[in-house]
Amino acid sequence: MLGQLHDWGYREADEAAAGLTELLVRTAVADGGRRVSVHLADQDRQALIVALSHLPGLAAAGTAVLPELTGLGAVSCGTDTAEDGRRVWAVLDL
């Protein structure tokens, strides 16, 4: 993930990006599914990092992780549950 941000020309937010990614993945793994995917996008000097648990049938998404994401530097974050599992995401200024 950091390698892709570097390829896109962003190097200033390595620590925040790594911390956010770790927490997002830990949150998705805690759902107990067999796999997790991480998605990354950039636009207007911001990165969107999303972790998906791929565990269908979860109850409504909890929000306990949101203050932690904000504390790690997310300018926006959220979580939701859909047919394909729980998504938890964070936007980071680059």
C-alpha positions in Angstrom: 0.0 0.0 0.0 2.8 2.5 0.9 4.6 1.4 -2.3 1.5 2.4 -4.4 1.3 5.8 -2.6 5.0 6.3 -3.4 4.4 5.4 -7.0 1.7 8.0 -7.1 4.1 10.6 -5.7 2.9 10.7 -2.1 5.5 10.2 0.6 4.6 12.6 3.3 1.9 10.6 5.0 3.7 7.2 5.4 3.2 6.9 9.2 -0.5 7.9 9.1 -1.2 5.7 6.1 0.5 2.7 7.7 -1.3 3.2 11.0 -4.7 3.7 9.4 -4.2 0.6 7.2 -3.2 -1.6 10.2 -6.3 -0.5 12.2 -8.7 -0.9 9.2 -7.3 -4.5 8.5 -7.4 -5.4 12.2 -11.0 -4.3 12.4 -12.0 -6.3 9.3 -10.1 -9.4 10.6 -11.9 -9.2 13.9 -15.2 -10.0 12.0 -13.9 -13.6 11.7 -14.1 -14.0 8.0 -11.7 -16.2 5.9 -10.3 -13.3 3.9 -10.0 -9.5 4.0 -9.3 -7.2 1.1 -7.8 -3.7 1.2 -8.5 -1.1 -1.5 -6.7 2.2 -2.1 -7.6 5.2 -4.2 -6.4 8.7 -4.5 -8.0 12.0 -5.6 -7.2 15.6 -5.0 -4.2 14.9 -2.6 -6.3 12.5 -0.5 -6.2 8.8 -0.2 -9.1 6.5 0.5 -8.2 3.3 2.3 -10.9 0.6 2.6 -10.8 -2.8 4.3 -13.6 -5.3 3.6 -14.2 -8.3 5.8 -16.0 -10.5 3.2 -18.2 -12.0 5.9 -21.8 -11.7 4.9 -24.7 -11.6 7.4 -23.1 -9.3 9.9 -25.2 -7.1 12.2 -25.2 -3.4 11.7 -21.7 -1.9 11.6 -20.3 -0.7 14.9 -18.7 2.8 15.1 -16.3 2.2 18.0 -13.3 2.3 15.7 -14.1 5.7 14.3 -12.5 7.8 17.0 -9.3 5.7 16.7 -9.2 6.3 13.0 -9.6 10.1 13.5 -6.9 10.0 16.1 -4.5 8.4 13.6 -5.1 11.2 11.1 -8.3 10.3 9.1 -10.1 13.5 8.0 -13.1 11.4 7.3 -14.0 7.7 8.1 -16.9 5.4 8.3 -18.1 1.8 8.5 -21.1 0.0 7.0 -22.3 -3.5 6.4 -23.5 -4.8 3.1 -24.1 -8.1 1.3 -20.4 -8.7 0.8 -19.4 -8.0 4.5 -18.4 -5.1 6.6 -16.5 -2.1 5.1 -14.5 0.2 7.2 -12.8 3.2 5.5 -10.7 6.2 6.1 -9.7 9.3 4.1 -6.2 10.7 4.6 -4.9 14.1 3.4 -1.6 13.6 1.5 
